[in-house]
Amino acid sequence: MQRLHHVGFVVQNIEAAIGGFAQSINGHRVSEIFHDPIQKVKVAFLATDGQDAQIELVEPAGPHSPVQAFLEKGGGLHHLCYEVENCERALVEMRRRRGLVVKRPCPATAFGGRRIAWALTAEKLLLEFVEKELR
């Protein structure tokens, strides 16, 4: 794994939650609200002035969103996302560590089409992987 890119929180409504989150981390909004029809979610990012990982707020984009059931149980801290060189290699490593692949690599709107993938560790920690930007 590479660097921690962001920590994801599932919320009922991004607009209603973003001010409180920004105040809590002494940070600010760094993105618009993205609608990702592939992931069936809306997301927005917050950051501090340092080099810390960002906070991602995730809102279900309809009743069939993969985070809807999580929200119905109260929402909150959902996942950690690591920036990696290659999603397939990250998933191979997760399998080697007894992790379960939850979602194969696919493009994500919030990352300009860069691919993301998901895995669940043996300890039940949900991890997202986002590929680094090509330079």
Residue pairs with C-beta under 8 A, 6 or more apart in sequence:
1 82
1 84
1 90
1 93
1 129
2 82
2 83
2 84
2 85
2 132
3 53
3 82
3 83
4 53
4 80
4 81
4 82
5 53
5 54
5 81
5 82
5 83
5 130
6 45
6 53
6 54
6 55
6 56
6 80
6 81
7 53
7 54
7 55
7 56
7 77
7 79
7 80
7 81
8 56
8 57
8 58
8 77
8 78
8 79
8 80
8 81
8 128
9 17
9 21
9 55
9 56
9 57
9 58
9 75
9 76
9 77
9 78
10 58
10 59
10 60
10 67
10 70
10 71
10 75
10 76
10 78
11 17
11 57
11 58
11 59
11 71
11 75
12 59
12 71
12 75
13 59
14 33
14 42
14 43
14 44
14 57
14 59
15 33
17 57
18 29
18 44
18 46
18 57
21 27
21 46
21 55
21 57
22 28
22 29
22 46
25 46
25 48
25 55
26 48
27 46
27 47
27 48
27 49
27 55
28 46
28 47
29 44
29 45
29 46
30 45
30 46
30 47
30 54
31 43
31 44
31 45
31 110
32 44
33 42
33 43
33 44
34 42
34 43
34 44
34 109
34 110
35 41
35 42
35 61
35 109
36 42
36 43
36 61
36 108
36 109
36 110
37 61
37 109
38 106
38 107
38 108
38 109
39 66
39 108
39 109
40 60
40 61
40 62
40 64
40 65
40 66
41 58
41 59
41 60
41 61
41 65
41 66
41 67
42 58
42 59
42 60
42 61
43 56
43 57
43 58
43 59
43 110
44 56
44 57
45 54
45 55
45 56
45 57
45 110
46 54
46 55
46 57
47 54
47 55
56 81
56 110
58 67
58 78
60 67
60 68
60 71
62 68
67 78
70 78
78 126
79 118
79 126
79 127
79 128
80 125
80 126
80 127
80 128
81 116
81 127
81 128
81 129
81 130
82 90
82 127
82 128
82 129
82 130
83 129
83 130
83 131
83 132
84 90
84 129
84 130
84 131
84 132
85 131
85 132
86 131
87 105
87 115
87 116
87 117
87 129
87 131
88 105
88 117
90 117
90 119
90 129
91 101
91 104
91 105
91 117
91 119
91 129
94 100
94 101
94 119
94 121
94 127
95 101
97 121
97 122
98 121
98 122
99 119
99 120
99 121
99 122
99 127
100 119
100 120
101 117
101 118
101 119
102 118
102 119
102 120
102 126
103 116
103 117
103 118
104 117
105 115
105 116
105 117
105 131
106 115
106 116
106 117
107 113
107 114
107 115
107 116
108 114
108 115
108 116
108 130
111 130
112 133
114 130
114 131
114 132
114 133
115 130
115 131
116 128
116 129
116 130
116 131
117 128
117 129
118 126
118 127
118 128
118 129
119 126
119 127
119 129
120 126
120 127
121 127
